[in-house]
Amino acid sequence: MKAIATIDLAEWRAGGVVASEVERTVDEGLCRAGFLLVRGHGVPEGLSDAVRSAIRGFFALPDTVKQRYAVTVGGRGWIGPGKEANGYAEATATPPDLKETFAVGADTRTGDPKVDDVWFRPNVWPDEVPQLRALISCYTDAMRVLSDELLALCAAALRLPANPFVRWAGRPTWTCNINHYPAMSVLGRPQPGQFRIGPHTDFGTVTVLDREPGAGGLQVYTEPEGWADAPYDPTALTVNIGDLLAYWSGARWSPGRHRVQPPQPQAPDDDLVSLVYFYELNHDAVVRPLEPPIGRRRDLPPVVSAEFLRTRLDAITVG
């Protein structure tokens, strides 16, 4: 897909002319598609494979066992099949998404129950897969570091004199969803209009995706190309921006609209696991959109991060 640019964070860290070129590429890529392929990300080699191997052990458990850890959308634990329809977020009528999810999130509690019970709930760790806690914790620590660097790069790409995300992301909300997309040989044929994940944009700042290649994978929408398969690079992570970061840019950047295709008849046994890290900001961060000449609009009022995100999470919950 030509609209998605590739950058190397090692080049940006080096500074100088090469770093300026990376910043230009980021700005252009986020204007076009809201997506980037990111090399040089610094995530320890083999970590995502270890997480994926361990979580497959959890997903292989009987539903009666997984039910002990069942939660609704936005919770911490197992979100079973039929609970979520991401297409609802953009008012696209679709059957529920063809996936199950194990979700963890930020647990840096504030002491305010009204805040903590929504944004900083305790994580749930299945006794049946004891290695999962240490592996996922290591992975999400690496994702937090990477996400902060990506936001710093976003600020630099717009030539801002300072990085506003330093003060906006001291105690950020985030969620890591590990999605399991079962094979068609297990599920049967999808319903008409049904996806592994329906068409939508993400809600927060940056989303970092570690994906497996396969049929029925990620597609990205752009005006010039329509829907097209997202490029896959085994050395890179796929990064897209969400509604909150696009809003902050004053509608300069496009939130990356995407979907995950249903399982395909030509690959009926294709069983995929994706690691998806959704990064946000402090729950009470007040985001003031950039105005022209950087932003594209002057009529966007400030928003509070948690309020902005809550309406979108409610929208994708089935029932």
C-alpha positions, 0 to 999 in steps of 0.5 A, a space after each residue: 500500500 503506497 500510502 503507508 510510509 516506513 521510518 526508522 527510529 534509529 535514524 531519528 535518534 541520530 539527529 541532523 539532516 536524516 532526523 529531519 527527513 524522518 520527521 517530514 516523512 511522519 507528517 506526510 504519512 499521517 496526513 495521507 493515511 494515519 499509518 506508519 511502519 516503524 523500524 528501529 523500535 527497540 522492543 526486545 527481539 523475541 518478546 512478542 513471540 514469547 507473549 504470543 506463545 503463552 497467550 495461545 495457551 490461554 485461548 486454547 482453554 475451554 470457554 468454561 475456564 476462560 469465563 472465570 476471567 470474563 469482562 465487558 469491553 474496556 475491562 481487564 480479562 477475557 472479552 469473549 466472542 460476540 461482545 464487540 463490534 468496532 464498526 458501530 463506532 462509525 455507525 457501520 451496521 455489522 455483526 459482532 467481530 470474529 475474535 476473542 480478546 485478553 485485555 490488560 491496562 494501566 494500573 497506576 491508581 489515583 486514589 479516586 474510586 470514580 476514576 480508578 474503577 473506570 481507567 485503572 482497574 486491577 489486571 486479571 492474570 489467569 492461574 492456568 498460564 502463570 508465565 503470562 503476567 511477567 511476559 505481558 508486563 515486560 511487553 507493555 513496559 516496552 510499548 510505553 517507552 516506545 509510545 512516548 517516543 512516538 509522541 515526541 516524534 509527532 511533536 517534532 514532526 510539526 516543528 513545535 518548540 516543546 513536546 506537550 505530551 510530557 505533561 499530558 502523559 505522566 500517568 496515562 491510560 492505556 490498554 493492551 488487547 491481545 486479539 485471537 482470530 480463530 480459523 474458518 475451520 473452527 468458526 464456520 463461514 462469516 455472516 454477510 458483512 462480518 469482519 474479524 474487526 469491523 471498519 473503524 478508527 482507534 480512539 486514543 493517541 498512538 496504537 502499536 500493532 505487532 501482527 502475524 501475516 496471513 489471509 484475512 488480515 489488516 486493511 487500511 482505507 485512504 481516499 486515493 486507494 480505498 481499502 487495501 491490504 496493509 504492508 507487512 514487514 517482519 522487522 517493523 511494527 505497524 503504528 497508527 494514530 487515533 481520534 484523539 491525536 488527529 483531533 489534537 493536530 487540528 484535523 491535519 492528520 488522519 486517524 487511521 481507518 482500518 479493518 481486519 478481514 474475515 477468515 478467508 476460504 483459501 486459508 480455512 485454517 489460518 489462526 492469527 494472534 495480534 498484540 495491540 497496544 492502545 496509548 492515550 493520555 492522562 485521564 484528565 489531560 485537557 487537549 487543545 487542538 492546534 490551530 492554523 497554520 499547523 492545524 486545519 481548523 479553528 473551530 475545535 474546542 478543548 476536550 478532556 481525554 477520558 470524556 473523549 474516549 468514553 463515548 467511543 468505548 461505549 459505542 462499540 459494546 454489543 448490547 
